[in-house]
Amino acid sequence: MATKGTGRYGRDVLAGDWRRPRKGAVPDVPLSRDLVVEDADESFCGAVVGWDKATVTLEDRHGRRRVFDLGPAAFLIDGAPATLVRPAAAPRGPLRSASGSVAVPDARARTARESRIYVEGLHDAELVERVWGHDLRVEGVAVEFLEGVDDLPAIVADFSPGPGRRLGVLVDHLVPGSKESRIAERVRSEHVLVAGHPYVDVWQAVRPSALGIDRWPEVPRGRPWKEGIVSGLGWRMETGEAWRRILGSVRSYADLEPSLLGRVEELIDFVTGPHPDE
């Protein structure tokens, strides 16, 4: 019979975390976008799409995303344990803002232009700030929200657009024949640009894959749209909390639909660019 601590069965092989190799036996692997890893519990496999000081975000082949804590031997690469670490040096090339433009480190906000951009509501403004906030501050462009498009003609008249004082307006559900399109036609001019996306609400301008879902739910006619979306997603929360969850999933322009990206870029160019008569 083997004595304690000796012999073939002298050590409890199930004691401790037997799945983890001994310290020093696991390589450190620098994080990089599109690196494919699996969490050590083998519950999720995906490509690296982002990271911060303490976590890494993975996206699987279905577009679902999950956030994992960075830790020793917390992942598998080609079946072998690995410790993911932040790169030792910043990548070469210019820094990029969330919109994909070249970032200006430590740039002071420019004195606000007279020209500005209006959006329909608070959620639109928060989404624009999240992706284009850096760009807008550098350019000195203020963003305000209308709380709906019905009062747009009166707001435009009060703003008094003209040379050096342009107005760009981002409108939800700007499709042919809609109420929004008829209002837009009433206010467009050489100093006013109205652009919009086709979605009922700016929520839908966030790519479903950013939220780890396949598509946005369909909401039956007559049901409040946002409440219907929350219910269709199976979320047990108020719409305000749901929006915070949606907004929190947006890390850069890559998480937004092109139909919104193009319109916002168009509006920024309009209110900041030169004009033949100015």
C-alpha positions as CSV (number, residue, x, y, z in Angstrom):
1,M,0.0,0.0,0.0
2,A,1.4,3.4,-1.0
3,T,2.1,5.9,1.8
4,K,0.6,9.4,1.7
5,G,2.4,11.5,-0.9
6,T,4.2,8.6,-2.5
7,G,3.4,5.8,-4.9
8,R,1.3,5.7,-8.0
9,Y,-1.9,7.0,-6.3
10,G,-0.3,9.2,-3.6
11,R,-1.6,12.4,-5.1
12,D,-5.3,13.4,-5.7
13,V,-5.3,14.0,-9.4
14,L,-8.6,15.8,-9.2
15,A,-7.5,18.4,-6.7
16,G,-7.3,22.0,-7.9
17,D,-8.0,23.1,-11.5
18,W,-6.7,20.0,-13.4
19,R,-7.6,21.5,-16.7
20,R,-5.1,24.3,-16.4
21,P,-1.4,23.6,-17.1
22,R,1.2,24.6,-14.5
23,K,2.3,28.2,-14.3
24,G,4.9,29.1,-17.0
25,A,3.7,26.3,-19.3
26,V,1.2,28.5,-21.1
27,P,2.3,31.0,-23.8
28,D,1.2,34.6,-23.8
29,V,-0.5,35.5,-27.1
30,P,-0.9,39.2,-28.1
31,L,-4.5,40.1,-28.9
32,S,-5.2,41.0,-32.5
33,R,-8.4,41.4,-34.4
34,D,-9.8,38.3,-36.1
35,L,-7.6,36.0,-33.9
36,V,-9.8,32.9,-33.5
37,V,-9.9,31.5,-29.9
38,E,-12.1,29.4,-27.7
39,D,-12.8,30.0,-24.0
40,A,-11.2,27.4,-21.8
41,D,-14.6,26.0,-20.8
42,E,-15.2,25.2,-24.5
43,S,-18.6,27.0,-24.4
44,F,-17.8,29.7,-27.1
45,C,-15.5,30.0,-30.0
46,G,-15.1,33.1,-32.0
47,A,-12.8,35.8,-33.5
48,V,-11.5,38.7,-31.5
49,V,-13.3,41.9,-32.4
50,G,-12.2,44.1,-29.5
51,W,-10.7,44.4,-26.1
52,D,-10.0,46.7,-23.2
53,K,-7.8,46.4,-20.1
54,A,-9.7,43.6,-18.5
55,T,-11.9,41.9,-21.1
56,V,-12.0,40.6,-24.7
57,T,-15.0,40.5,-27.0
58,L,-15.4,37.5,-29.3
59,E,-17.8,37.1,-32.3
60,D,-18.8,33.6,-33.5
61,R,-19.6,32.6,-37.1
62,H,-23.3,33.4,-36.5
63,G,-22.5,37.0,-35.5
64,R,-23.2,36.5,-31.8
65,R,-20.8,38.3,-29.4
66,R,-19.7,37.6,-25.9
67,V,-17.4,39.4,-23.5
68,F,-14.8,37.3,-21.5
69,D,-12.4,38.3,-18.7
70,L,-8.7,38.2,-19.6
71,G,-6.9,35.8,-17.3
72,P,-4.1,33.2,-17.2
73,A,-4.8,30.2,-19.5
74,A,-8.4,31.4,-20.0
75,F,-8.5,30.5,-23.7
76,L,-7.6,27.8,-26.2
77,I,-6.0,28.3,-29.5
78,D,-6.0,25.3,-31.8
79,G,-6.9,23.3,-28.7
80,A,-3.9,24.4,-26.7
81,P,-4.2,26.7,-23.6
82,A,-3.1,30.3,-24.0
83,T,-3.1,33.5,-22.1
84,L,-4.4,36.5,-24.2
85,V,-2.5,39.7,-23.4
86,R,-2.8,43.2,-24.8
87,P,-0.3,44.1,-27.5
88,A,2.9,45.5,-26.1
89,A,2.9,48.4,-28.6
90,A,0.2,50.3,-30.4
91,P,-0.4,49.3,-34.0
92,R,1.4,51.3,-36.7
93,G,-0.6,53.9,-38.6
94,P,-2.8,56.7,-37.5
95,L,-5.2,56.3,-34.6
96,R,-8.9,56.0,-35.7
97,S,-12.0,57.4,-34.1
98,A,-15.1,55.3,-33.7
99,S,-16.3,56.6,-37.0
100,G,-13.2,55.3,-38.8
101,S,-11.7,58.7,-39.4
102,V,-8.2,59.7,-38.3
103,A,-8.3,60.6,-34.7
104,V,-6.7,63.9,-33.4
105,P,-5.2,63.0,-30.0
106,D,-5.8,65.6,-27.3
107,A,-7.6,67.9,-29.7
108,R,-9.5,70.7,-28.2
109,A,-13.1,71.1,-29.2
110,R,-13.4,73.8,-31.9
111,T,-15.5,76.8,-31.2
112,A,-19.0,75.8,-32.3
113,R,-20.0,76.7,-35.8
114,E,-23.2,78.5,-36.5
115,S,-24.1,75.5,-38.7
116,R,-25.4,72.5,-36.9
117,I,-27.1,69.1,-37.2
118,Y,-30.6,68.3,-35.8
119,V,-31.7,64.7,-35.2
120,E,-35.2,63.5,-34.2
121,G,-34.7,62.4,-30.6
122,L,-32.4,61.7,-27.7
123,H,-31.5,58.2,-28.8
124,D,-30.5,59.5,-32.3
125,A,-28.3,62.1,-30.6
126,E,-26.7,59.6,-28.3
127,L,-25.9,57.2,-31.2
128,V,-24.4,60.0,-33.3
129,E,-22.3,61.1,-30.3
130,R,-21.0,57.6,-29.7
131,V,-19.7,57.1,-33.2
132,W,-19.1,60.6,-34.5
133,G,-18.6,62.5,-31.3
134,H,-14.8,63.0,-31.8
135,D,-15.2,64.2,-35.3
136,L,-18.0,66.6,-34.4
137,R,-16.0,68.2,-31.6
138,V,-13.0,68.6,-33.8
139,E,-15.2,70.3,-36.5
140,G,-17.1,72.3,-34.0
141,V,-20.5,71.0,-35.0
142,A,-23.3,71.0,-32.4
143,V,-26.0,68.3,-32.5
144,E,-29.5,69.0,-31.2
145,F,-32.6,66.9,-31.1
146,L,-36.1,67.8,-32.2
147,E,-38.3,65.4,-30.2
148,G,-40.1,64.6,-33.5
149,V,-40.2,65.8,-37.0
150,D,-43.7,67.5,-37.1
151,D,-42.3,70.9,-35.9
152,L,-39.4,70.9,-38.4
153,P,-40.7,73.7,-40.6
154,A,-41.1,76.0,-37.7
155,I,-37.7,75.1,-36.3
156,V,-36.0,75.7,-39.6
157,A,-37.7,79.0,-40.0
158,D,-36.5,80.0,-36.5
159,F,-33.0,78.9,-37.2
160,S,-32.8,81.1,-40.3
161,P,-30.4,79.1,-42.4
162,G,-28.2,81.0,-44.9
163,P,-24.6,81.4,-46.1
164,G,-22.3,80.2,-43.3
165,R,-25.3,79.0,-41.3
166,R,-26.3,75.6,-42.7
167,L,-28.6,73.1,-41.2
168,G,-28.4,69.4,-41.6
169,V,-31.3,67.2,-40.4
170,L,-31.3,63.4,-39.8
171,V,-34.8,61.9,-40.0
172,D,-36.1,58.5,-39.1
173,H,-38.2,56.5,-41.7
174,L,-37.4,58.8,-44.6
175,V,-39.0,56.7,-47.4
176,P,-41.1,57.8,-50.4
177,G,-44.7,58.7,-49.5
178,S,-44.1,58.9,-45.8
179,K,-45.1,61.8,-43.6
180,E,-41.5,62.4,-43.0
181,S,-40.7,62.7,-46.7
182,R,-43.4,65.3,-47.2
183,I,-42.2,67.4,-44.3
184,A,-38.6,67.1,-45.6
185,E,-39.6,68.5,-49.0
186,R,-41.1,71.6,-47.4
187,V,-37.8,72.6,-45.7
188,R,-35.0,71.6,-48.2
189,S,-33.0,74.4,-49.7
190,E,-29.4,75.1,-50.7
191,H,-28.7,75.8,-47.0
192,V,-30.8,72.9,-45.5
193,L,-30.1,69.3,-46.2
194,V,-32.5,66.6,-44.9
195,A,-31.2,63.1,-45.0
196,G,-32.6,60.0,-43.4
197,H,-32.6,56.2,-43.0
198,P,-35.4,53.9,-43.8
199,Y,-36.0,52.4,-40.3
200,V,-39.0,53.1,-38.1
201,D,-36.6,54.0,-35.3
202,V,-32.8,54.5,-35.0
203,W,-32.6,51.3,-32.9
204,Q,-32.8,49.3,-36.1
205,A,-29.8,51.1,-37.5
206,V,-27.7,49.0,-35.1
207,R,-26.6,45.8,-36.8
208,P,-28.3,42.8,-35.2
209,S,-25.0,41.0,-35.0
210,A,-23.7,43.7,-32.6
211,L,-26.4,42.5,-30.2
212,G,-25.8,38.8,-30.9
213,I,-29.2,38.3,-32.6
214,D,-30.0,37.2,-36.2
215,R,-32.5,40.0,-37.0
216,W,-34.7,42.6,-35.4
217,P,-38.2,41.3,-34.4
218,E,-41.3,42.2,-36.5
219,V,-43.7,44.4,-34.5
220,P,-47.4,44.0,-35.3
221,R,-49.3,47.1,-36.5
222,G,-51.0,48.9,-33.6
223,R,-48.5,47.9,-31.0
224,P,-46.0,50.4,-29.6
225,W,-42.9,49.8,-31.6
226,K,-40.2,49.9,-28.9
227,E,-42.2,47.8,-26.4
228,G,-42.8,45.3,-29.2
229,I,-39.1,45.1,-29.9
230,V,-38.3,44.5,-26.3
231,S,-40.9,41.8,-26.0
232,G,-39.9,40.2,-29.3
233,L,-36.3,39.9,-28.0
234,G,-37.5,38.3,-24.8
235,W,-35.9,41.1,-22.7
236,R,-37.5,41.7,-19.3
237,M,-36.8,45.4,-19.0
238,E,-38.1,48.9,-19.7
239,T,-37.4,50.5,-23.1
240,G,-34.9,52.9,-21.5
241,E,-32.8,50.1,-20.2
242,A,-33.2,48.3,-23.5
243,W,-31.8,51.3,-25.3
244,R,-28.8,51.5,-23.0
245,R,-28.1,47.8,-23.7
246,I,-28.4,48.5,-27.5
247,L,-26.2,51.6,-27.3
248,G,-23.6,49.8,-25.2
249,S,-23.2,47.2,-28.0
250,V,-22.0,49.9,-30.5
251,R,-18.3,50.2,-30.4
252,S,-17.6,51.7,-33.8
253,Y,-19.1,52.5,-37.2
254,A,-18.8,48.7,-38.0
255,D,-21.8,48.1,-35.7
256,L,-24.1,50.3,-37.7
257,E,-26.0,49.8,-40.9
258,P,-24.6,51.5,-44.0
259,S,-27.9,53.3,-44.6
260,L,-27.3,55.3,-41.5
261,L,-23.5,55.7,-41.8
262,G,-23.7,57.3,-45.3
263,R,-26.4,59.8,-44.2
264,V,-24.6,61.0,-41.1
265,E,-21.3,61.4,-43.1
266,E,-23.3,63.3,-45.8
267,L,-24.7,65.7,-43.2
268,I,-21.3,66.3,-41.5
269,D,-19.8,67.1,-44.9
270,F,-22.7,69.4,-45.8
271,V,-22.4,71.6,-42.6
272,T,-18.6,71.7,-42.6
273,G,-17.7,71.9,-46.3
274,P,-17.2,74.9,-48.5
275,H,-20.1,76.4,-50.5
276,P,-19.7,78.3,-53.8
277,D,-21.6,81.3,-52.5
278,E,-19.9,81.4,-49.1
